Amino acid sequence: MKTHIYLNEGDGNFFGYVPSKHAPHLKYVTAFTQPDARDDIAALELAFQVGNGADPESDVLYYNHGVRSISVGDVIAIERDGALTAFACASMGWEPVDPQSLPPVPVSERIS
């Protein structure tokens, strides 16, 4: 399972993700492989921990790319068995996002 991180650089991004307003402002920053989680929420929570320095591997997996912490309005996509699901970080929890609205995952970051 691979986790892809998109940071939202749009105006008002920290108020939440709005596809029509923020999709063009998503910046693909990195991906990392994580063990298969029992469900999407568990995978998202691990990605949030990595993207906020709460995981021992945060520097290697995330911060060495020179990026800010994951926050409200950012999007995490989970690639599992060739399928991509995506969620925006909300003020409390996660909101589903249409993965077709995201910038494409770079070929070098896709699971082969």
N, C-alpha and C positions, 0 to 999 in steps of 0.2 A: 504494500500500500504506500502510495506517495502522497505527500501533502504539499500543496502549492500555496504560496502566500502572495496576495495582492494588497499593496498599500493604497489607500484612497487619498489622493492628493487634491480632490476637488474642494471648492469653497463650501464651508459648512459641513465638511466630512465628519466631524466629531459629533454631529447631531444624528447620525445614522446614515445608512446607505439607501440612496434612491437611484434605482437603475437608470432611469432616463437622464438624470442629472449627473450621476457620478461614474457610470460605466466608462465614459471616455477618459476619466481621470484615474482609473486604476492602473497602477504600475506593478508589473510582475517583478518580484524581488528575488525569490529563491524557492527551492523545493528541498525537501528532505524525506527520506524513507523512514517510516515508523512501523512497528509491528502491527499486524492486523488488530484493530480494536473491536470490541464486542458490538459497537454501533457507532454511528456518525458522531453523536454527542461526545463519546469518549475520545474519539480521534480529534475532534475540535478542541476539547479541553487540553489535551496533550500539546497540540499545536499552540494554543494560547499560552501555556506554561513555557514552552520553548521560546516563543516570541516576546516573553516578558521577563526572561532571566530566571525563571523559577525551576528550570531543569538543569541538571549538571552539564548537559551537552549544549546549552543555549549558545555559548560563544562559538563553538565549532559549527553548529547547525544553522545559526541565524545571525548573530551579531557580527561575526567576521565579515559579513557582506556590507557593513557600514550603513545599516538601516535603523530606523526608530522602532520602538516597541509597537506591538499590535494593539490597536485600540478600536473603539466604536467606529463603525463605518468601513473598516477594513474587511477584506473577503478572504476566506480560506476555502480552497477547493481540495477535495479528496478524490484521488484517482485509485480505483479499485477494480480489478478485472476488466480493464478497458473502459469502464464507465466513470464519468466525472460528475460529482455532486458538489454543490457550492453553498456556502452560508456566509452571511454578513454578521459581523460582531455587532450586537445590539447593546443598549445600555444594560439590559438584563437578558442574558441568553443569546440565542442565535436565530436569525431569520433566513429561510431558504432563499436562494438566488438562482435564477435560471443560468446554468453554466454556459448556455449559448450566448449570453450577453457579455461574457468576460473576454478580455483580450486572449488570444490563443496562448496555450502553454508552449514555450519554446521547444522545438524538436529535441534539443539536447537534454531537456528535463523530463521528457515523457518516458513512461515505463516501456521498455522494448519487449 
